[in-house]
């Protein structure tokens, strides 16, 4: 199969669509009416994003989705399409990515699917849970929101076990300004000023951030974003902008002006990928 054939399209097929019987012996074929020979599985997945070129399949075959599809191919003897809840960038981690697949009924029980998949995945990727999903469940289109967490290491020295897992910001941050900025950004806004260009403009840049929680831990500050949806690199741009305010390098009025400009002015302060985690997909 060529790299071009393996490249995943930007969108996902609608719920219920599955690979044809020509693609995989584990995928549903054309069975007689009334005989359901396939089931939909829901996968809870965690990964260390440093080793991969993001979630979505790449021509270079080194994205997380590529590795999981190869694991299924090895178990099923053919291609199984894995549908994720959404993309994560190179270097971004996941504690709770969600995906679904359509497989032949009776191939394995749920526990064996879990063990077999992990036995065929690199150690930086693990399927944490396999469960049955309704036939109309779709990992992307059924989602109603996501929770991301961004970790800032604020100690003078970055702990070696935090390398690649947090953004080292060894300067004082004003937590009152950080909280005030988070309050400004919470709610329904046009977040075009806090989005990067993925090659084509977004049709709708209005999103709702339900909450931004700031949690202080030993040597670390965590920003937890819960929202109905996020634009490309939005969580990282929000984080970078909030940190700039908390450092005293920009004002709260600057944040307000960016929101009001609806993309006419842009924030250029993108936090590194290292500290961002997809914590949970909400259904």
Residue frames relative to the residue before (quaternion, step in Angstrom):
aa qw qx qy qz dx dy dz
X 1.0000 0.0000 0.0000 0.0000 0.00 0.00 0.00
X 0.4191 -0.7243 0.4902 0.2440 3.60 -0.82 0.98
X 0.6425 -0.5113 0.3964 0.4106 3.53 -1.31 0.34
X 0.6250 0.5501 -0.3392 0.4378 3.56 1.04 -0.78
X 0.6597 0.5111 -0.3087 0.4564 3.57 0.97 -0.83
X 0.6946 0.4827 -0.2807 0.4535 3.58 1.07 -0.71
X 0.5327 0.6403 -0.4246 0.3549 3.61 1.14 -0.42
X 0.3612 -0.7478 0.5202 0.1993 3.56 -0.82 0.98
X 0.4653 -0.6554 0.4972 0.3267 3.62 -0.90 0.68
X 0.6595 -0.5446 0.3427 0.3886 3.54 -1.21 0.52
X 0.7351 0.3731 -0.2292 0.5176 3.59 1.01 -0.73
X 0.4024 -0.6698 0.5544 0.2865 3.52 -1.32 -0.16
X 0.5288 -0.6173 0.4544 0.3645 3.59 -1.06 0.54
X 0.6134 -0.5735 0.3856 0.3823 3.59 -1.15 0.49
X 0.6749 -0.4842 0.3634 0.4220 3.53 -1.29 0.42
X 0.7482 0.3763 -0.2948 0.4601 3.52 -1.02 0.83
X 0.6092 0.5481 -0.3726 0.4354 3.60 1.18 -0.40
X 0.0103 -0.8060 0.5911 -0.0292 3.57 -0.92 0.84
X 0.6438 -0.4949 0.4026 0.4225 3.54 -1.30 0.21
X 0.5023 -0.6500 0.4740 0.3170 3.55 -1.11 0.63
X 0.6625 -0.5024 0.3657 0.4183 3.56 -1.27 0.28
X 0.5880 0.5601 -0.3771 0.4453 3.59 1.19 -0.40
X 0.6505 0.5321 -0.3180 0.4390 3.59 1.13 -0.65
X 0.8319 -0.0729 0.1075 0.5395 3.60 0.91 -0.80
X 0.4553 -0.6687 0.5153 0.2829 3.52 -1.08 0.75
X 0.6382 0.5073 -0.3377 0.4704 3.62 1.23 -0.28
X 0.6324 0.5264 -0.3428 0.4533 3.58 1.18 -0.35
X 0.5963 -0.5929 0.3941 0.3710 3.60 -1.15 0.52
X 0.2476 -0.7489 0.5930 0.1618 3.52 -1.06 0.73
X 0.6586 -0.4672 0.3743 0.4559 3.58 -1.19 -0.43
X 0.0243 -0.8294 0.5561 -0.0470 3.52 -0.03 1.34
X 0.6449 -0.5164 0.3784 0.4175 3.61 -1.17 0.41
X 0.6263 -0.5557 0.3933 0.3798 3.56 -1.14 0.71
X 0.7896 0.3063 -0.2370 0.4760 3.56 -1.02 0.82
X 0.6847 0.4249 -0.2876 0.5176 3.62 1.24 -0.13
X 0.1212 -0.8035 0.5813 0.0433 3.56 -0.19 1.27
X 0.0805 -0.8437 0.5307 -0.0057 3.56 -0.34 1.26
X 0.7159 0.3762 -0.2610 0.5272 3.59 1.22 0.21
X 0.1832 -0.7540 0.6191 0.1213 3.51 -1.31 0.39
X 0.3692 -0.6970 0.5651 0.2418 3.53 -1.27 0.43
X 0.1691 -0.7861 0.5905 0.0687 3.55 -0.88 1.03
X 0.2384 -0.7301 0.6241 0.1439 3.52 -1.16 0.75
X 0.1474 -0.8024 0.5770 0.0387 3.57 -0.84 1.06
X 0.1866 -0.7300 0.6473 0.1149 3.56 -0.97 0.93
X 0.0529 -0.8462 0.5260 -0.0666 3.56 -0.51 1.24
X 0.0927 -0.7586 0.6421 0.0605 3.55 -1.13 0.77
X 0.0821 0.8048 -0.5864 0.0424 3.57 -1.11 0.62
X 0.4128 -0.6357 0.5963 0.2645 3.48 -1.37 0.52
X 0.3277 -0.8222 0.4341 0.1679 3.55 -0.24 1.29
X 0.4981 0.6880 -0.4276 0.3094 3.61 1.18 -0.29
X 0.7108 0.4918 -0.2622 0.4291 3.57 1.05 -0.73
X 0.7635 0.3885 -0.1641 0.4891 3.61 1.21 -0.31
X 0.4669 -0.6510 0.5213 0.2941 3.53 -1.30 0.37
X 0.7777 -0.3207 0.1529 0.5186 3.53 0.69 1.16
X 0.6786 -0.4749 0.3686 0.4220 3.54 -1.34 -0.22
X 0.7577 0.4591 -0.2500 0.3907 3.57 0.58 -1.17
X 0.6390 -0.5820 0.3713 0.3392 3.52 -1.05 0.95
X 0.1478 -0.7884 0.5956 0.0413 3.54 -1.02 0.94
X 0.6253 -0.5296 0.4139 0.3964 3.54 -1.26 0.43
X 0.6627 0.5068 -0.2962 0.4650 3.58 1.17 -0.59
X 0.3936 -0.7680 0.4335 0.2594 3.60 1.33 -0.02
X 0.6009 0.5804 -0.3678 0.4084 3.60 1.09 0.54
X 0.4319 0.6440 -0.5018 0.3833 3.57 1.06 0.78
X 0.6701 -0.4952 0.3544 0.4244 3.59 -1.23 0.38
X 0.6374 0.5377 -0.3306 0.4419 3.59 0.92 -0.87
X 0.6242 0.5457 -0.3384 0.4451 3.60 1.01 -0.79
X 0.6708 0.5016 -0.3012 0.4557 3.59 0.90 -0.90
X 0.6717 0.4840 -0.3123 0.4659 3.59 0.93 -0.83
X 0.6478 0.5064 -0.3259 0.4666 3.60 0.98 -0.75
X 0.6268 0.5171 -0.3411 0.4727 3.60 1.07 -0.65
X 0.6176 0.5360 -0.3464 0.4596 3.58 1.05 -0.73
X 0.6608 0.4865 -0.3055 0.4831 3.59 0.94 -0.85
X 0.6382 0.5330 -0.3349 0.4433 3.60 0.95 -0.82
X 0.6581 0.5115 -0.3127 0.4555 3.56 1.01 -0.80
X 0.6925 0.4666 -0.2717 0.4785 3.57 1.10 -0.71
X 0.7878 0.3597 -0.1482 0.4775 3.55 1.05 -0.81
X 0.4706 -0.7050 0.4312 0.3092 3.58 1.22 -0.18
X 0.7953 0.1249 -0.0929 0.5859 3.58 1.19 0.35
X 0.7112 -0.4943 0.3100 0.3921 3.50 -1.32 0.23
X 0.0474 -0.7304 0.6809 0.0245 3.52 -1.16 0.88
X 0.3108 -0.7522 0.5499 0.1874 3.58 -0.76 1.00
X 0.1993 -0.7661 0.6048 0.0869 3.55 -0.86 1.05
X 0.1734 -0.7937 0.5794 0.0655 3.57 -0.69 1.13
X 0.1827 -0.8092 0.5521 0.0835 3.59 -0.59 1.15
X 0.6270 -0.5498 0.4012 0.3790 3.55 -1.31 0.29
X 0.7556 -0.2449 0.1822 0.5795 3.57 1.22 -0.44
X 0.6346 -0.5566 0.3914 0.3666 3.53 -1.32 0.20
X 0.0625 -0.7007 0.6957 0.1453 3.46 -1.44 0.25
X 0.5133 -0.6691 0.4501 0.2936 3.58 -1.09 0.75
X 0.6846 -0.4258 0.3944 0.4410 3.52 -1.38 0.15
X 0.8135 0.2593 -0.2042 0.4789 3.57 -0.86 0.98
X 0.5961 0.5519 -0.3692 0.4514 3.59 1.24 -0.29
X 0.3355 -0.7667 0.5233 0.1603 3.56 -0.93 0.94
X 0.1797 -0.7639 0.6040 0.1388 3.55 -1.30 0.24
X 0.2024 -0.7411 0.6301 0.1126 3.51 -1.07 0.89
X 0.8275 0.0853 -0.0029 0.5550 3.57 1.15 -0.55
X 0.1152 0.7675 -0.6131 0.1478 3.57 0.62 1.12
X 0.2033 -0.7708 0.5937 0.1100 3.59 -1.10 0.74
X 0.0415 0.7791 -0.6245 0.0366 3.54 -1.07 0.77
X 0.1577 -0.7677 0.6040 0.1445 3.56 -1.26 0.27
X 0.0944 -0.7623 0.6385 0.0483 3.52 -1.32 0.53
X 0.3104 -0.7087 0.5982 0.2088 3.53 -1.27 0.45
X 0.0378 0.8198 -0.5660 0.0786 3.59 -0.62 1.12
X 0.6402 -0.5318 0.3939 0.3901 3.54 -1.29 0.34
X 0.4910 -0.6598 0.4882 0.2919 3.56 -0.94 0.90
X 0.8215 0.2709 -0.1937 0.4628 3.57 -1.01 0.84
X 0.4108 0.7098 -0.4831 0.3066 3.61 1.22 0.02
X 0.7568 -0.1206 0.1071 0.6334 3.58 0.88 -1.05
X 0.4592 -0.5904 0.5438 0.3806 3.55 -1.29 0.15
X 0.7223 -0.4757 0.2729 0.4212 3.57 -1.25 0.33
X 0.6510 0.5162 -0.3264 0.4508 3.59 0.95 -0.79
X 0.6709 0.4903 -0.3121 0.4605 3.58 0.95 -0.79
X 0.5805 0.5504 -0.3783 0.4658 3.59 1.10 -0.61
X 0.6532 0.5257 -0.3131 0.4460 3.58 0.89 -0.95
X 0.7074 0.4607 -0.2677 0.4645 3.58 0.78 -1.02
X 0.6776 0.5044 -0.3010 0.4425 3.58 0.90 -0.90
X 0.6530 0.5068 -0.3278 0.4575 3.58 0.93 -0.81
X 0.6897 0.4793 -0.2959 0.4550 3.60 0.83 -0.92
X 0.6157 0.5443 -0.3457 0.4529 3.58 1.12 -0.55
X 0.7436 0.3767 -0.2062 0.5125 3.58 1.23 -0.43
X 0.6089 0.5395 -0.3523 0.4626 3.58 1.26 0.29
X 0.5517 -0.5742 0.4619 0.3905 3.60 -1.16 0.44
X 0.6334 -0.5885 0.3399 0.3701 3.59 -1.08 0.61
X 0.6246 0.5492 -0.3467 0.4336 3.60 1.19 -0.35
X 0.7093 0.3409 -0.2446 0.5665 3.59 1.30 0.00
X 0.0628 0.7928 -0.6047 0.0423 3.57 -0.92 0.87
X 0.3219 -0.6714 0.6327 0.2128 3.50 -1.16 0.80
X 0.2610 -0.8091 0.5134 0.1167 3.56 -0.54 1.20
X 0.8028 -0.0145 0.0344 0.5950 3.56 1.11 -0.64
X 0.1206 -0.7430 0.6539 0.0762 3.54 -1.20 0.74
X 0.0792 0.7983 -0.5914 0.0818 3.56 -0.78 1.01
X 0.5620 -0.5743 0.4675 0.3684 3.55 -1.29 0.32
X 0.1329 -0.7752 0.6132 0.0727 3.55 -1.10 0.72
X 0.5802 -0.5646 0.4395 0.3891 3.60 -1.13 0.51
X 0.6468 -0.5573 0.3635 0.3728 3.55 -1.18 0.59
X 0.7303 0.4169 -0.2447 0.4826 3.61 1.09 -0.59
X 0.4458 0.6852 -0.4664 0.3380 3.61 1.24 0.16
X 0.0024 -0.7706 0.6374 0.0016 3.56 -1.04 0.83
X 0.5152 -0.6898 0.4123 0.2980 3.57 -0.70 1.11
X 0.7312 0.3951 -0.2377 0.5027 3.58 1.02 -0.72
X 0.7806 0.3984 -0.2120 0.4325 3.57 0.58 -1.15
X 0.6473 0.4972 -0.3308 0.4737 3.62 1.19 -0.32
X 0.5349 0.6457 -0.4045 0.3651 3.60 1.22 -0.32
X 0.2066 -0.7811 0.5779 0.1149 3.56 -1.08 0.76
X 0.8117 -0.0964 0.0359 0.5750 3.57 1.24 0.07
X 0.2420 -0.7539 0.5919 0.1506 3.53 -1.36 0.09
X 0.2341 -0.7204 0.6297 0.1724 3.50 -1.34 0.39
X 0.0604 -0.7696 0.6356 0.0100 3.54 -0.88 1.05
X 0.1222 -0.7614 0.6277 0.1068 3.55 -1.20 0.53
X 0.1306 -0.7677 0.6224 0.0791 3.52 -1.05 0.86
X 0.2132 -0.8025 0.5527 0.0708 3.56 -0.80 1.12
X 0.1237 -0.7713 0.6236 0.0290 3.54 -0.86 1.12
X 0.1976 -0.7575 0.6093 0.1262 3.58 -0.79 1.00
X 0.1347 -0.8594 0.4931 0.0147 3.56 -0.37 1.28
X 0.4590 0.6736 -0.4587 0.3539 3.59 1.23 0.07
X 0.6408 -0.5517 0.3665 0.3881 3.60 -1.19 0.42
X 0.7701 0.2224 -0.1281 0.5840 3.57 1.18 -0.56
X 0.4018 -0.7044 0.5290 0.2500 3.57 -0.87 0.93
X 0.4302 -0.6863 0.5238 0.2636 3.55 -0.76 1.04
X 0.5343 -0.6649 0.4030 0.3318 3.63 -0.81 0.89
X 0.6640 0.4936 -0.3194 0.4619 3.61 1.10 -0.56
X 0.6261 0.5112 -0.3410 0.4799 3.58 1.30 -0.03
X 0.4204 0.7125 -0.4664 0.3133 3.59 1.26 -0.05
X 0.8224 0.1520 -0.1419 0.5295 3.56 -0.67 1.09
X 0.7122 0.4312 -0.2481 0.4952 3.58 1.29 0.01
X 0.7747 0.1419 -0.1069 0.6069 3.59 1.30 0.00
X 0.4317 -0.6512 0.5511 0.2929 3.56 -1.28 0.42
X 0.2976 -0.7639 0.5467 0.1703 3.56 -0.67 1.10
X 0.0398 0.7750 -0.6248 0.0864 3.57 -0.59 1.23
X 0.0276 -0.8704 0.4916 -0.0056 3.62 0.31 1.24
X 0.5492 0.5538 -0.4301 0.4545 3.58 0.96 0.85
X 0.6114 -0.5775 0.3760 0.3890 3.60 -1.06 0.61
X 0.1650 -0.7578 0.6257 0.0843 3.55 -1.10 0.84
X 0.3690 -0.7124 0.5553 0.2191 3.56 -0.94 0.92
X 0.3126 -0.7929 0.4935 0.1733 3.58 -0.27 1.26
X 0.5997 0.5510 -0.3697 0.4473 3.60 1.09 -0.58
X 0.6631 0.4782 -0.3001 0.4915 3.59 0.98 -0.82
X 0.6170 0.5471 -0.3422 0.4504 3.58 1.05 -0.75
X 0.6807 0.4766 -0.2836 0.4786 3.58 0.93 -0.89
X 0.6418 0.5190 -0.3284 0.4593 3.59 0.99 -0.78
X 0.6491 0.5070 -0.3123 0.4734 3.58 1.01 -0.79
X 0.6368 0.5233 -0.3251 0.4636 3.57 0.99 -0.81
X 0.6380 0.5248 -0.3281 0.4582 3.59 1.03 -0.75
X 0.6273 0.5417 -0.3291 0.4525 3.60 1.04 -0.77
X 0.7318 0.4506 -0.2304 0.4565 3.56 0.97 -0.91
X 0.5669 0.6002 -0.3854 0.4121 3.58 1.24 -0.29
X 0.6453 0.5018 -0.3893 0.4246 3.54 -1.02 0.82
X 0.6141 -0.5273 0.4284 0.4018 3.57 -1.30 -0.27
X 0.1311 0.7863 -0.5830 0.1572 3.55 -0.61 1.20
X 0.4678 -0.5675 0.5672 0.3707 3.50 -1.39 0.06
X 0.1371 -0.8366 0.5294 0.0317 3.57 -0.37 1.27
X 0.2265 0.8093 -0.5164 0.1643 3.61 1.15 0.51
X 0.6444 0.5320 -0.3238 0.4438 3.61 1.10 -0.62
X 0.7248 0.3627 -0.2101 0.5467 3.57 1.30 -0.28
X 0.5878 0.5349 -0.3838 0.4702 3.57 1.01 0.83
X 0.3535 -0.7122 0.5671 0.2150 3.54 -1.12 0.76
X 0.5183 -0.6315 0.4860 0.3104 3.54 -1.29 0.40
X 0.2028 -0.7983 0.5591 0.0954 3.58 -0.68 1.11
X 0.7249 -0.4013 0.2412 0.5053 3.59 1.24 0.21
X 0.7774 0.0572 -0.0597 0.6235 3.54 1.22 -0.43
X 0.5350 -0.6637 0.4114 0.3226 3.60 -0.93 0.85
X 0.4980 -0.6279 0.5118 0.3096 3.54 -1.19 0.68
X 0.4697 -0.6772 0.4878 0.2877 3.58 -1.00 0.82
X 0.7941 0.0960 -0.0209 0.5998 3.56 1.04 -0.78
X 0.1091 -0.8275 0.5501 0.0266 3.58 -0.59 1.13
X 0.4648 0.6450 -0.4654 0.3890 3.58 1.23 0.37
X 0.0506 0.7861 -0.6111 0.0775 3.54 -0.84 1.04
X 0.3179 -0.7310 0.5697 0.1997 3.56 -1.27 0.40
X 0.1424 -0.7447 0.6486 0.0674 3.55 -0.86 1.05
X 0.3055 -0.7879 0.5088 0.1639 3.59 -0.42 1.21
X 0.7975 -0.1213 0.1032 0.5819 3.57 1.00 -0.76
X 0.1077 -0.7225 0.6749 0.1047 3.53 -1.33 0.49
X 0.0984 -0.8115 0.5758 0.0157 3.55 -0.31 1.26
X 0.1758 -0.7658 0.6117 0.0923 3.55 -1.03 0.87
X 0.0421 -0.8116 0.5808 -0.0469 3.53 -0.55 1.24
X 0.2070 -0.7823 0.5784 0.1030 3.56 -0.76 1.08
X 0.0229 -0.7780 0.6274 -0.0221 3.53 -0.87 1.04
X 0.7096 -0.4335 0.3127 0.4591 3.58 -1.26 0.13
X 0.8567 0.0317 -0.0620 0.5111 3.56 -0.57 1.20
X 0.7629 0.3466 -0.1457 0.5260 3.59 1.24 -0.16
X 0.1264 -0.7335 0.6599 0.1026 3.53 -1.24 0.64
X 0.1412 -0.7926 0.5902 0.0593 3.57 -0.81 1.01
X 0.1713 -0.7467 0.6363 0.0909 3.54 -1.03 0.91
X 0.0832 -0.8141 0.5747 0.0130 3.58 -0.56 1.15
X 0.1463 -0.8033 0.5770 0.0200 3.52 -0.59 1.28
X 0.0223 -0.7648 0.6436 0.0203 3.57 -0.89 0.94
X 0.1630 0.8080 -0.5454 0.1520 3.55 -0.66 1.10
X 0.6109 -0.5718 0.4161 0.3561 3.50 -1.31 0.33
X 0.7786 -0.1456 0.0989 0.6023 3.57 1.22 -0.38
X 0.2199 -0.7822 0.5752 0.0953 3.56 -1.19 0.56
X 0.4202 -0.6793 0.5439 0.2571 3.54 -1.07 0.80
X 0.7065 -0.4528 0.3263 0.4351 3.56 -1.32 0.23
X 0.8558 -0.0234 -0.0719 0.5118 3.56 -0.73 1.23
X 0.2940 0.7954 -0.4881 0.2065 3.57 1.23 0.38
X 0.6644 0.5060 -0.3212 0.4465 3.62 0.84 -0.90
X 0.6751 0.4884 -0.2937 0.4684 3.59 1.01 -0.80
X 0.6584 0.4908 -0.3112 0.4782 3.60 1.05 -0.69
X 0.6144 0.5216 -0.3451 0.4810 3.58 1.07 -0.67
X 0.6580 0.5114 -0.3067 0.4598 3.57 0.95 -0.89
X 0.6729 0.5035 -0.3000 0.4514 3.57 0.83 -0.96
X 0.6643 0.5005 -0.2988 0.4679 3.57 1.02 -0.82
X 0.6496 0.5102 -0.3146 0.4677 3.59 0.99 -0.82
X 0.6391 0.5176 -0.3290 0.4641 3.59 0.98 -0.79
X 0.6327 0.5336 -0.3370 0.4488 3.58 0.97 -0.79
X 0.6462 0.4973 -0.3122 0.4875 3.58 1.02 -0.78
X 0.6839 0.4980 -0.2848 0.4507 3.59 0.90 -0.94
X 0.6497 0.4871 -0.3122 0.4931 3.59 1.25 -0.40
X 0.5000 -0.6663 0.4177 0.3627 3.58 1.27 -0.17
X 0.5132 0.6595 -0.4071 0.3687 3.60 1.25 0.25
X 0.7600 0.1257 -0.1097 0.6282 3.57 1.32 -0.14
X 0.4354 -0.7206 0.4879 0.2306 3.55 -1.19 0.52
X 0.6378 -0.4969 0.4160 0.4162 3.52 -1.32 0.19
X 0.5934 0.5596 -0.3642 0.4495 3.59 1.12 -0.61
X 0.6026 0.5597 -0.3480 0.4501 3.58 1.09 -0.70
X 0.6396 0.5106 -0.3196 0.4776 3.58 0.99 -0.82
X 0.6621 0.5106 -0.3046 0.4562 3.56 0.90 -0.93
X 0.6518 0.5180 -0.3143 0.4561 3.58 0.99 -0.82
X 0.6256 0.5295 -0.3379 0.4627 3.58 1.04 -0.75
X 0.6520 0.5070 -0.3151 0.4675 3.58 0.92 -0.87
X 0.6960 0.4901 -0.2780 0.4451 3.56 0.87 -0.97
X 0.6421 0.5615 -0.3303 0.4041 3.60 1.10 -0.64
X 0.2366 -0.8209 0.4915 0.1690 3.61 1.27 -0.35
X 0.7928 -0.3193 0.1386 0.5003 3.54 0.96 0.95
X 0.5042 0.6424 -0.4341 0.3803 3.60 1.21 -0.20
X 0.7288 0.1816 -0.1382 0.6456 3.54 1.25 -0.59
X 0.1963 -0.8013 0.5595 0.0795 3.56 -1.02 0.80
X 0.3887 -0.6479 0.5946 0.2751 3.52 -1.25 0.57
X 0.1966 -0.7911 0.5714 0.0949 3.55 -0.93 0.94
X 0.5618 0.6229 -0.3698 0.3995 3.56 1.28 0.20
X 0.0100 0.8223 -0.5626 0.0851 3.53 0.06 1.38
X 0.3733 -0.7166 0.5415 0.2322 3.58 -0.71 1.03
X 0.5862 -0.5906 0.4116 0.3717 3.62 -1.05 0.63
X 0.6095 -0.5801 0.4028 0.3602 3.55 -1.18 0.57
X 0.5391 0.6975 -0.3814 0.2780 3.59 1.08 -0.81
X 0.7742 0.4172 -0.2057 0.4292 3.56 0.86 -0.97
X 0.6102 0.5968 -0.3442 0.3911 3.60 1.24 -0.13
X 0.0665 -0.7912 0.6078 -0.0120 3.55 -0.99 0.97
X 0.2974 -0.6744 0.6403 0.2164 3.54 -1.06 0.80
X 0.2196 -0.8286 0.5069 0.0910 3.56 -0.31 1.28
X 0.8105 -0.1149 0.1560 0.5528 3.54 0.81 -1.02
X 0.2440 -0.7147 0.6325 0.1722 3.54 -1.20 0.65
X 0.2837 -0.7905 0.5280 0.1255 3.56 -0.78 1.06
X 0.0647 -0.7944 0.6039 0.0014 3.56 -0.95 0.97
